[in-house]
Amino acid sequence: MNKELIINAAPQAVDIALLEDKKLVELHSDKADSRFGVGDFYLGKVKKLIPGLNAAFIDVGFKKDAFLHYSDLSPYVRSLLKFTRIAMNGHSEEELDFSKFRVEPEIVKTGKIAEVLNGKPNILVQILKEPISAKGPRLSCELSLPGRFVVVTPFNNIVAVSRKIHSTEERKRLQKIVESLKPKNFGVIVRTAAEGKQASELQEDLEALIETWKKIQQNLKGATAPTRILSEEGKTNSILRDLLSEDFNRIVVNDKNIFNETKLYLQKIAPEKVDILSFYSNGSPVFDSYGVTRQVKASFGKTVNLPSGAYLIIEHTEALHVIDVNSGHKSVSNNQEQNALETNLEAAAEIARQLRLRDIGGIIVVDFIDMKLPENKRRLVDHMAGLMRIDRAKHAVLPISKFGLMQITRQRMKPEMSINTMEVCPTCEGTGKISSTLVLEDEIEKNLNYLIMQKHKGLTIETHPILYAYLTKGFPSRKLKWEWKFKQFIHLRPNTSFHLIQFKFFDKMNEEIKL
């Protein structure tokens, strides 16, 4: 699988598109005025304890107080409170030496938050989820510093290795290396990317994270709550840190500053990958040149069309997302069960992509086309589970219920990515909306392909004059390309009564073909 990262910098935000085999699978937006990001560290002030919820509201500077549940406190929260107090007051060098820090006893899982946060102290917290809708951020006291190969967790001495590393010998090797390298009072989680890496690479990654922790300690000195203590790396670097692999073959940036920052970061974490980075200065928008804009317009919105003619309807409610799979005019065979299976398998691939692309979280209910055979239902569930394995968000796929519905849960970390793909119609002066013109040519070609497969001959396409001019201009024109592709003559004729993107098909008897 070939992966490409296309980065489009603008004054308002930096948009980052991840392509897998030229297909858009993730879209991130790093807004210039964004104040909260997952992984940021804040010095917060406990404002209100809610015994009924066993939770607290923490002031971290957002218009809504952030939410901290007892389950997110961390067993080492007493050590964290002590550390925060010492670091803020800037006591002696010996007290600030973290290797000599005396860890407090762990709290019990079934305790009360009022017993731990009594007195409403200041506390170092980490953003677990960004503000969503009218809710404030969700916080965690289980602090973690992610690197490329390891994740450091202060106040404990536990060493764990990713379960995705299956080799017992490799797991033992990595655990032995990390145990010999890590300082006191730091736990370490070895990431999947560490598989096969040398001790020197792990040590370099670990030392960088220890330095970050020292910076947090320095920033706490004399700080007044609420304030941000340390920001997570920029979106570009964090994506590279988590995803960079042998599959990456291109990173394109259209901003010189981000290009230089990314180059420095690549030189630090993967010098062998510096050559895949390139600066884009070709005048036209970088997203247009690499086909991202077209895919965004075609992939967002209520209706998502599939290559075969099937389509998805995606609806969002307050409680959950609902996805309906429709077969359209898809026709694989005369076997209804086989048709349903093929359509559902195709839809599953697009649904897995949509969940990542829109960053849909919470409960997702999918209404697939009904199938009767149990083995086909199992095949669909296994296929969906396999497609979801590459998703970095925590998720679960449940078997198809007796009502023919599949339930999926997916971790919600930030607001869902929502892009308006509708354009104001120039014909009705803004009173209605039409689909994006970027995908109109593809839509006509798809319908043309379907009609020719149905053995239609002598087809005529009737369009608005502007669309007619677009399809017939240049050499070779779009019309000529279609004739070469489908090996038959195709008639085009303008109709001034049509709106801008309206088109119809007529057979050789000049009778309209209903699609």
Phi, psi and omega in degrees: 000127178267130180245139178228141176245118180250122186244121181246108181265132177224165182301324185277330186195164172248118180260134184236122180248130175255121179251136173241116186052047177071002182256131181290122181239337177218143178223120182241146178231120179255094185287144182296328183262012181290128184259335186237130176226144178302130181101346178293146178257135179228146167269110184251161178243125178294119183260321186207133176260133181243090183302326181297326178265352188053049184215172178223153172257129186243132176276114176240015176098001178272158181297332173251136178297145181281158186252131178230113180269155181303324181294343179259010184287329187085140177299339186258026185295329178295322175295321180296316179298318179295316179299316180300316182296314181295314182296322180293321183279346176062052181291196186298162180301325181294320179291328181277354176283108188293333179293339179258006181293135181267114183285135179278162178299150179289153174273161181274153183293333186257021183282184181248138184293330180295332180284333183271319185254027178295144185089356178049064184280169168283146184211141176280124182230164179234139181290122179266320176221141178291161175302132179236126180058233181268003182272148174282180179295156171257137188248164174218145172259001174276080187292142177213142178242105183276134171245190181285323184250334182223161172237129182260133178235110183292164173076013174212172182236026184277137173244123180233151181241138181308136179292342181285350172272106191274335183290123179296319180296318180294320179298316179295320179299312181296318180297318181295318179297311184294319179298328179281341185260327192287142176285168178293148177073014176237124170273154182224131172252123180274123183278164180301325182296346181281350183302125179083359183278154181277163181300324182296321179292319178294321180295317180298317179295316181295317181296323178297321180289325176296321177296323177297319179296322177296325178294320176301316180300317179294319182291337179286335184298118180074006181289152178239127181287145357270141178202152177278130182266319181203136178265147172297155176305159177304157183306318182300310182293322181292324177293316178297319180301317186274333190245342186302124181211184179297337182289337182292126180234000179198135170229121183243129182231138180253012180233130186295321181294314180294324177301313181293319179297316181294322179297316179297319181294317178296320178298330181280316187263332182205076183304330182290348183258002183300326184293341181280351180275132178221149179264129183263123180219039187267023174076300180288154180305136184296325179293328177291317183297327183256015173074013182286317182300316180299318181291324177297314180297325183276340189259340180259162183112173183292321183251131177238117182275143177255155184304328185282347186111344173289165180206160179250145169247120182248117180243143181241125173246177180297325188266329186200174173251142178238130179238124179251131180260126180238141185281340183059226177255024178298134179216097180274317180204179178278355180273115185297318180297319179293319176302314181298316181297312182298318179295317181295320179295319177295318180295322181301318180297318180288324179295316178301321178292317181297322180298319178287317185295314181272352184055050180284131180233174180089218181262130177238125178249125183247125177261092178283166175293135185300136174232145184266325187280127180301323181294329177290322177295318179295320179298320180294316180297315179297321179296316180295317179298320178295319179293329183278350184297330182278356180285126182286337179285145177295139184205166176214138179244121181263154178300160179292131182283174180293346177268004178081020182252141174253132178253134179232135171247141182218137183301131178257115183253335183204171179301146179299140176287116182232123181235129179282116182257011179263147179241147179293130184286122180289339182286317183261014175054041172091003181277346179222179180229151181232161176292156181301137179290343181297330183256006183296315180301317179297322182293318178297315181297321180296316178293324178297316178299317181297315182294322179292324175296333177275013175072024176284139178237157176061043183287144175236134177250124180254127186221172171296148182304324180292318178293323176301315180296321180296320183283341184251354184281156173075172176223122357280141178285169176300321180299315181294322178298320178296319181297320176295317184294316186261358174057042172201156183285137180238126180273142173234139175214141181278153176220111185291344180277349180284150171281174195308315186246020179279141174211154178221155177249141178231146179274184185292344175269009180062031175258136183295137177261119180278128180262000000 
